[in-house]
Amino acid sequence: MRYHYLRFDIWLCLLFSLFVSIFTAHIAQRILSQGYEGYVQKHTAPDGEIGGKAVNGVFHANSVEDLLSHDTFTVTSPGIEYRNRGAGYYGSQYLYALTLPSGELVAAAINMENVQTTGEAYTGEAILPVGRIVWEGLGSDKNFISQIEYKEPLSRKDFYIDMMGNGGAVSQDDYAAPAVLLTRALTVIICFPIFHAIGAKLGVFPPFLSRKKQASEWK
């Protein structure tokens, strides 16, 4: 078995570049944290509205018929039963298989931040956020259907319940993660050749183009 090792100049320049990327990533995170508050406000559903907490006066649906007869509603679920069925992505929405009090099973996008629990978390009742019907042909996405129906089939596949609305803000770390990773990668890409060029100019590192130069001299 043959082993290949990076030349010392390459891993040393990579090490220096990664070290610098810690500081650029920290700066990027500081900048993004200033915009996070506005992001949270934009992605927070007010109480009583779609995706928000179900306040007094919101209709509690028990069946598909109740869902279809009201513009907005909430559903009461035992414990965390709504998270123990199938689930999967339908487009950009993550839908759970929600069992209605009637026993019917429908798909629902649920804003977990606004689920209200009474009693014990696992044995009490969960009052889900305010929802509305969204008409969609769920059955056309076979991969999604195989995931959400892995236990039992949905009662209806022509709609899902939107209990997200404008809610669903991610954590500050998750919000900043893509930009921070990109900043670190760009820092390494930019700094690596700079560090190597400086080292080569000082005679510490062998230049990358040394062989090409020697070949041109032989010609």
Backbone as numpy.savetxt, mean C-alpha at the origin, in Angstrom:
# Nx Ny Nz CAx CAy CAz Cx Cy Cz
33.78 -25.08 -8.04 32.93 -23.89 -8.04 33.82 -22.64 -8.04
33.50 -21.72 -8.93 34.30 -20.50 -9.02 33.60 -19.38 -8.25
34.40 -18.62 -7.52 33.88 -17.49 -6.76 34.34 -16.20 -7.43
33.44 -15.23 -7.51 33.77 -13.94 -8.09 33.64 -12.87 -7.01
34.69 -12.11 -6.85 34.71 -11.06 -5.83 34.78 -9.70 -6.50
34.08 -8.72 -5.90 34.18 -7.35 -6.40 35.56 -6.79 -6.08
36.12 -6.04 -7.02 37.40 -5.37 -6.74 37.22 -4.44 -5.55
38.30 -4.24 -4.81 38.20 -3.45 -3.58 37.71 -2.04 -3.85
38.11 -1.47 -5.02 37.71 -0.10 -5.33 36.20 0.01 -5.57
35.61 -1.07 -6.13 34.17 -1.04 -6.42 33.36 -1.11 -5.13
33.67 -2.10 -4.28 32.86 -2.20 -3.06 33.11 -1.05 -2.11
34.33 -0.46 -2.16 34.62 0.68 -1.29 33.83 1.91 -1.74
33.75 2.12 -3.06 32.96 3.25 -3.57 31.47 3.03 -3.32
31.04 1.78 -3.42 29.64 1.48 -3.10 29.35 1.76 -1.63
30.28 1.40 -0.78 30.12 1.63 0.65 30.02 3.12 0.96
30.90 3.92 0.35 30.86 5.37 0.55 29.53 5.94 0.03
29.09 5.44 -1.12 27.85 5.95 -1.72 26.65 5.61 -0.85
26.61 4.40 -0.31 25.52 4.01 0.58 25.51 4.85 1.84
26.69 5.19 2.33 26.80 6.03 3.52 26.21 7.41 3.25
26.54 7.99 2.09 25.98 9.30 1.73 24.47 9.21 1.55
23.99 8.08 1.02 22.56 7.94 0.77 21.73 7.97 2.05
22.34 7.63 3.19 21.63 7.71 4.46 21.22 9.15 4.74
22.12 10.09 4.43 21.85 11.50 4.69 20.84 12.06 3.70
20.97 11.71 2.41 20.01 12.21 1.42 18.61 11.64 1.69
18.55 10.38 2.13 17.25 9.78 2.45 16.61 10.47 3.65
17.44 10.84 4.62 16.93 11.56 5.80 16.37 12.91 5.39
17.06 13.60 4.48 16.58 14.90 4.00 15.26 14.74 3.25
15.18 13.70 2.40 13.95 13.45 1.65 12.79 13.17 2.60
13.06 12.42 3.66 12.01 12.08 4.62 11.53 13.32 5.36
12.46 14.22 5.67 12.09 15.48 6.35 11.19 16.32 5.46
11.54 16.39 4.17 10.75 17.19 3.23 9.35 16.60 3.06
9.28 15.27 2.92 7.99 14.62 2.72 7.10 14.69 3.95
7.72 14.72 5.13 6.92 14.77 6.36 6.11 16.07 6.44
6.61 17.12 5.77 5.90 18.40 5.78 4.59 18.32 4.98
4.58 17.43 3.96 3.37 17.29 3.15 2.45 16.18 3.63
2.89 15.42 4.63 2.09 14.28 5.09 0.79 14.71 5.75
0.83 15.81 6.48 -0.38 16.27 7.17 -1.48 16.59 6.16
-1.11 17.26 5.06 -2.09 17.57 4.02 -2.61 16.31 3.36
-1.72 15.33 3.17 -2.12 14.05 2.59 -3.15 13.35 3.49
-2.91 13.37 4.80 -3.83 12.71 5.75 -5.19 13.39 5.72
-5.20 14.73 5.68 -6.47 15.45 5.64 -7.27 15.10 4.39
-6.58 14.96 3.28 -7.23 14.64 2.01 -7.75 13.21 2.00
-7.10 12.31 2.78 -7.46 10.90 2.77 -8.11 10.46 4.09
-8.79 11.39 4.74 -9.54 11.06 5.95 -11.02 11.30 5.69
-11.82 10.26 5.88 -13.26 10.36 5.63 -13.95 10.90 6.88
-14.73 11.98 6.76 -15.44 12.53 7.93 -16.49 11.56 8.45
-16.79 11.66 9.73 -17.83 10.81 10.33 -19.16 11.04 9.62
-19.86 9.95 9.37 -21.18 10.05 8.74 -21.15 10.03 7.23
-19.95 10.17 6.64 -19.83 10.13 5.19 -19.21 8.81 4.75
-19.20 8.55 3.44 -18.70 7.28 2.93 -17.27 7.05 3.41
-17.04 5.92 4.06 -15.72 5.60 4.60 -15.50 6.11 6.00
-16.40 6.99 6.49 -16.28 7.54 7.83 -17.00 6.69 8.86
-16.87 7.03 10.12 -17.53 6.28 11.18 -19.05 6.40 11.05
-19.73 5.32 11.33 -21.20 5.32 11.28 -21.74 6.00 12.53
-22.33 7.17 12.35 -22.88 7.92 13.48 -24.35 7.54 13.66
-24.94 8.05 14.74 -26.37 7.79 14.99 -27.20 8.28 13.80
-28.15 7.48 13.41 -29.01 7.86 12.30 -28.67 7.15 11.00
-27.45 6.57 10.92 -27.08 5.82 9.72 -27.80 4.48 9.74
-28.42 4.13 8.64 -29.20 2.90 8.55 -28.31 1.67 8.66
-28.72 0.68 9.46 -28.00 -0.57 9.61 -28.63 -1.62 8.70
-27.89 -2.00 7.66 -28.41 -2.95 6.68 -28.22 -4.38 7.18
-29.22 -5.22 6.92 -29.15 -6.62 7.31 -29.08 -7.58 6.13
-29.46 -7.10 4.95 -29.54 -7.97 3.78 -29.19 -7.19 2.52
-29.05 -7.92 1.41 -28.80 -7.28 0.13 -29.96 -6.35 -0.22
-31.18 -6.76 0.08 -32.34 -5.92 -0.18 -32.23 -4.58 0.54
-31.72 -4.60 1.78 -31.52 -3.35 2.53 -30.45 -2.49 1.86
-29.39 -3.13 1.40 -28.32 -2.38 0.73 -28.85 -1.64 -0.48
-29.66 -2.33 -1.26 -30.14 -1.78 -2.53 -31.23 -0.73 -2.33
-31.84 -0.72 -1.16 -32.94 0.21 -0.92 -32.51 1.49 -0.21
-31.21 1.62 0.09 -30.70 2.82 0.77 -29.45 3.35 0.06
-29.35 4.68 0.02 -28.18 5.30 -0.62 -26.92 5.06 0.20
-27.03 5.20 1.50 -25.91 4.95 2.41 -26.39 4.09 3.56
-25.44 3.41 4.21 -25.80 2.45 5.26 -24.53 2.02 5.98
-24.70 1.25 7.02 -23.59 0.57 7.67 -24.00 -0.89 7.87
-23.05 -1.70 8.27 -23.30 -3.12 8.52 -22.63 -3.49 9.84
-23.32 -4.25 10.66 -22.75 -4.73 11.91 -22.27 -6.16 11.70
-21.00 -6.40 12.03 -20.40 -7.72 11.81 -19.90 -8.27 13.15
-20.05 -9.58 13.39 -19.55 -10.17 14.63 -18.02 -10.23 14.65
-17.44 -9.65 15.69 -15.98 -9.69 15.85 -15.23 -9.21 14.62
-14.26 -10.01 14.20 -13.49 -9.68 12.99 -13.83 -10.68 11.87
-15.07 -11.16 11.89 -15.49 -12.14 10.89 -15.27 -11.61 9.48
-15.45 -10.30 9.28 -15.31 -9.70 7.95 -13.87 -9.78 7.42
-12.93 -10.13 8.27 -11.54 -10.26 7.82 -11.11 -11.72 7.72
-12.00 -12.62 8.01 -11.65 -14.04 8.02 -12.16 -14.80 6.80
-12.76 -14.08 5.87 -13.23 -14.70 4.63 -12.19 -14.44 3.55
-12.61 -14.65 2.30 -11.70 -14.37 1.19 -11.53 -12.87 0.99
-10.49 -12.50 0.24 -10.23 -11.10 -0.06 -9.27 -11.04 -1.25
-9.26 -9.91 -1.91 -8.35 -9.77 -3.05 -8.50 -8.40 -3.69
-7.57 -8.07 -4.58 -7.61 -6.80 -5.28 -8.49 -6.88 -6.52
-9.45 -5.96 -6.58 -10.23 -5.77 -7.80 -9.85 -4.39 -8.31
-8.99 -4.36 -9.34 -8.40 -3.09 -9.75 -7.52 -2.55 -8.64
-7.78 -1.33 -8.21 -6.99 -0.72 -7.12 -7.64 -0.91 -5.76
-8.82 -1.50 -5.72 -9.55 -1.68 -4.46 -9.29 -3.06 -3.88
-9.02 -3.09 -2.57 -8.87 -4.37 -1.88 -10.21 -4.68 -1.24
-10.85 -5.74 -1.72 -12.21 -6.08 -1.29 -12.21 -7.32 -0.39
-13.03 -7.24 0.66 -13.21 -8.36 1.59 -14.57 -9.01 1.33
-14.65 -10.31 1.60 -15.93 -11.01 1.54 -16.66 -10.74 2.86
-17.71 -9.95 2.81 -18.44 -9.52 4.00 -19.75 -10.30 4.12
-19.94 -10.95 5.27 -21.18 -11.66 5.53 -22.18 -10.72 6.18
-23.31 -10.53 5.54 -24.38 -9.69 6.10 -25.12 -10.46 7.19
-25.82 -9.77 8.09 -26.58 -10.49 9.13 -27.55 -11.52 8.55
-28.00 -11.32 7.31 -28.91 -12.27 6.66 -28.21 -13.55 6.24
-26.87 -13.53 6.26 -26.10 -14.69 5.81 -25.60 -14.54 4.38
-26.07 -13.51 3.66 -25.62 -13.27 2.30 -24.19 -12.73 2.31
-23.44 -13.07 1.26 -22.03 -12.70 1.20 -21.81 -11.73 0.05
-21.23 -10.57 0.36 -20.96 -9.56 -0.67 -19.53 -9.04 -0.51
-19.03 -8.40 -1.56 -17.67 -7.84 -1.52 -17.72 -6.40 -0.99
-16.72 -6.04 -0.19 -16.71 -4.69 0.40 -15.29 -4.17 0.57
-15.11 -2.90 0.20 -13.85 -2.19 0.50 -14.07 -1.48 1.83
-13.26 -1.79 2.83 -13.52 -1.32 4.20 -12.36 -0.46 4.70
-12.71 0.73 5.16 -11.72 1.62 5.78 -11.52 1.16 7.23
-10.47 0.41 7.47 -10.26 -0.21 8.78 -10.09 0.81 9.91
-9.66 2.03 9.57 -9.45 3.04 10.61 -10.76 3.45 11.27
-11.88 3.30 10.54 -13.15 3.78 11.07 -14.12 2.66 11.44
-13.57 1.46 11.67 -14.39 0.37 12.21 -14.54 0.58 13.72
-15.76 0.55 14.21 -16.03 0.74 15.64 -16.39 -0.60 16.27
-15.71 -0.94 17.34 -15.97 -2.22 18.00 -16.65 -2.00 19.35
-17.55 -2.89 19.66 -18.21 -2.87 20.96 -17.90 -4.20 21.65
-17.52 -4.15 22.91 -17.14 -5.36 23.62 -15.73 -5.79 23.22
-15.46 -7.08 23.31 -14.15 -7.61 22.98 -13.92 -7.55 21.47
-12.63 -7.35 21.10 -12.30 -7.18 19.68 -12.69 -8.39 18.85
-12.51 -9.59 19.41 -12.75 -10.80 18.63 -14.14 -11.40 18.84
-14.78 -11.07 19.95 -16.08 -11.68 20.23 -17.22 -10.67 20.26
-16.88 -9.38 20.25 -17.93 -8.35 20.28 -18.48 -8.10 18.89
-19.01 -6.89 18.67 -19.55 -6.52 17.38 -18.74 -5.40 16.76
-18.63 -5.43 15.45 -17.92 -4.39 14.72 -18.91 -3.63 13.86
-19.02 -2.31 14.11 -19.86 -1.46 13.29 -18.98 -0.90 12.19
-19.22 -1.31 10.98 -18.37 -0.93 9.86 -18.64 0.51 9.42
-17.71 1.10 8.66 -17.89 2.48 8.21 -19.11 2.63 7.29
-19.51 3.86 7.07 -20.63 4.16 6.17 -20.27 3.70 4.76
-21.22 3.03 4.11 -20.95 2.51 2.78 -22.01 2.87 1.76
-21.71 2.56 0.51 -22.66 2.75 -0.59 -22.41 1.67 -1.63
-23.38 1.44 -2.50 -23.26 0.44 -3.55 -22.47 1.02 -4.73
-21.54 0.23 -5.26 -20.83 0.57 -6.50 -21.06 -0.58 -7.47
-21.68 -0.28 -8.59 -22.01 -1.34 -9.56 -20.79 -1.70 -10.38
-20.39 -2.94 -10.32 -19.22 -3.45 -11.05 -19.45 -4.92 -11.40
-18.93 -5.33 -12.54 -19.00 -6.74 -12.91 -17.83 -7.51 -12.35
-17.92 -7.85 -11.07 -16.81 -8.50 -10.38 -16.44 -9.84 -11.00
-17.42 -10.52 -11.55 -17.19 -11.85 -12.10 -16.27 -11.86 -13.29
-16.02 -10.69 -13.91 -15.14 -10.64 -15.08 -13.67 -10.83 -14.72
-13.33 -10.60 -13.45 -11.95 -10.77 -12.99 -11.84 -12.14 -12.30
-11.46 -13.14 -13.08 -11.43 -14.51 -12.58 -10.42 -14.69 -11.45
-9.28 -14.01 -11.54 -8.26 -14.13 -10.49 -8.78 -13.58 -9.17
-9.45 -12.44 -9.24 -10.02 -11.84 -8.02 -11.09 -12.75 -7.42
-11.97 -13.27 -8.28 -13.05 -14.13 -7.81 -12.51 -15.39 -7.13
-11.44 -15.96 -7.68 -10.87 -17.17 -7.08 -10.31 -16.89 -5.69
-9.86 -15.64 -5.45 -9.32 -15.28 -4.13 -10.43 -14.99 -3.12
-11.41 -14.19 -3.54 -12.43 -13.78 -2.58 -13.44 -14.89 -2.32
-13.55 -15.85 -3.25 -14.49 -16.95 -3.07 -13.81 -18.25 -2.68
-12.62 -18.17 -2.09 -11.91 -19.41 -1.79 -12.62 -20.23 -0.71
-13.47 -19.60 0.10 -14.25 -20.34 1.10 -15.65 -20.64 0.62
-16.32 -19.62 0.13 -17.68 -19.79 -0.35 -18.00 -18.70 -1.36
-18.96 -18.93 -2.28 -19.25 -17.97 -3.34 -19.97 -16.73 -2.84
-19.77 -15.62 -3.54 -20.49 -14.39 -3.24 -21.95 -14.54 -3.64
-22.82 -13.89 -2.90 -24.25 -13.90 -3.23 -24.54 -13.01 -4.43
-23.77 -11.92 -4.57 -23.91 -11.02 -5.71 -22.53 -10.65 -6.24
-22.39 -10.66 -7.57 -21.12 -10.31 -8.20 -21.24 -9.10 -9.12
-22.38 -8.41 -9.03 -22.59 -7.26 -9.90 -22.38 -5.92 -9.18
-21.93 -5.97 -7.92 -21.62 -4.74 -7.20 -20.69 -5.07 -6.03
-20.10 -4.02 -5.47 -19.40 -4.14 -4.19 -19.78 -2.94 -3.33
-19.50 -3.04 -2.04 -19.80 -1.94 -1.12 -18.54 -1.09 -0.94
-18.68 0.20 -1.17 -17.57 1.13 -0.95 -17.69 1.69 0.46
-16.84 1.21 1.36 -16.76 1.74 2.72 -15.41 2.41 2.94
-14.81 2.86 1.83 -13.53 3.57 1.88 -13.72 5.06 1.67
-14.46 5.43 0.62 -14.61 6.85 0.30 -13.25 7.47 0.03
-12.99 8.60 0.66 -11.68 9.26 0.55 -10.72 8.80 1.63
-11.13 7.82 2.44 -10.27 7.38 3.54 -9.19 6.44 3.08
-8.46 5.92 4.05 -7.41 4.95 3.74 -6.02 5.54 3.68
-5.75 6.53 4.50 -4.40 7.12 4.52 -3.40 6.09 5.04
-2.26 6.00 4.39 -1.21 5.08 4.84 -0.38 5.76 5.93
0.47 4.98 6.60 1.32 5.54 7.65 2.37 6.47 7.04
2.97 7.28 7.88 3.97 8.24 7.38 5.16 7.52 6.77
5.57 6.39 7.35 6.70 5.63 6.80 6.36 5.08 5.42
5.15 4.51 5.28 4.73 3.97 3.99 4.56 5.07 2.95
4.09 6.24 3.40 3.90 7.39 2.51 5.23 7.85 1.91
6.28 7.84 2.74 7.58 8.35 2.30 8.46 7.28 1.66
8.15 6.00 1.89 9.03 4.91 1.48 9.45 4.93 0.00
8.51 5.08 -0.96 8.93 5.05 -2.38 9.92 6.16 -2.72
9.65 7.38 -2.24 10.54 8.50 -2.55 11.89 8.33 -1.86
11.88 7.82 -0.64 13.14 7.61 0.09 14.01 6.56 -0.60
13.39 5.46 -1.04 14.14 4.41 -1.75 14.70 4.94 -3.06
13.91 5.74 -3.79 14.39 6.33 -5.05 15.54 7.28 -4.78
15.45 8.07 -3.71 16.52 9.00 -3.36 17.82 8.26 -3.06
17.73 7.16 -2.32 18.92 6.38 -1.99 19.54 5.77 -3.25
18.68 5.25 -4.14 19.19 4.63 -5.37 19.89 5.66 -6.25
19.27 6.83 -6.41 19.88 7.89 -7.23 21.18 8.39 -6.62
21.22 8.46 -5.29 22.44 8.89 -4.61 23.59 7.94 -4.91
23.33 6.64 -4.83 24.37 5.64 -5.12 24.81 5.73 -6.57
23.85 5.86 -7.49 24.17 5.93 -8.92 25.04 7.15 -9.24
24.73 8.27 -8.59 25.47 9.51 -8.85 26.83 9.52 -8.15
26.84 9.08 -6.89 28.06 9.19 -6.09 29.11 8.14 -6.45
28.69 6.96 -6.86 29.66 5.90 -7.15 30.70 6.33 -8.18
30.31 6.82 -9.38 31.34 7.22 -10.35 32.16 8.42 -9.89
31.54 9.30 -9.08 32.28 10.46 -8.58 33.38 10.02 -7.63
33.03 9.15 -6.67 34.03 8.65 -5.73 35.14 7.89 -6.45
34.75 7.08 -7.44 35.76 6.29 -8.15 36.68 7.18 -8.97
36.10 8.20 -9.59 36.92 9.12 -10.39 37.92 9.87 -9.51
37.47 10.27 -8.31 38.37 10.96 -7.37 39.49 10.03 -6.93
39.13 8.78 -6.60 40.13 7.81 -6.18 41.13 7.50 -7.28
40.63 7.40 -8.52 41.52 7.13 -9.65 42.46 8.30 -9.90
41.94 9.52 -9.74 42.77 10.71 -9.96 43.87 10.81 -8.90
43.57 10.37 -7.69 44.56 10.38 -6.62 45.51 9.19 -6.69
45.23 8.26 -7.61 46.09 7.09 -7.76 45.80 5.98 -6.78
44.68 6.10 -6.04 44.30 5.07 -5.07 43.61 3.90 -5.75
42.74 4.20 -6.75 41.99 3.18 -7.47 42.51 3.05 -8.90
42.46 1.87 -9.46 42.78 1.71 -10.88 41.66 2.27 -11.73
41.97 3.05 -12.76 40.90 3.61 -13.60 40.19 2.52 -14.39
38.89 2.71 -14.60 38.09 1.74 -15.36 38.57 1.64 -16.80
39.06 2.74 -17.36 39.41 2.78 -18.78 40.88 2.49 -19.05
41.58 1.97 -18.05 43.02 1.76 -18.22 43.33 0.79 -19.36
42.59 -0.30 -19.47 42.85 -1.29 -20.50 42.59 -0.73 -21.88
41.53 0.08 -22.01 41.23 0.67 -23.29 42.33 1.63 -23.72
42.84 2.37 -22.74 43.91 3.30 -23.06 45.16 2.56 -23.51
45.49 1.47 -22.83 46.66 0.70 -23.20 46.49 0.10 -24.59
45.31 -0.36 -24.88 45.05 -0.94 -26.19 45.22 0.09 -27.30
44.77 1.32 -27.03 44.91 2.36 -28.06 46.35 2.75 -28.24
47.15 2.69 -27.15 48.57 3.02 -27.27 49.31 1.96 -28.09
48.92 0.67 -27.94 49.58 -0.39 -28.70 49.30 -0.24 -30.19
48.10 0.33 -30.52 47.80 0.53 -31.94 48.69 1.64 -32.49
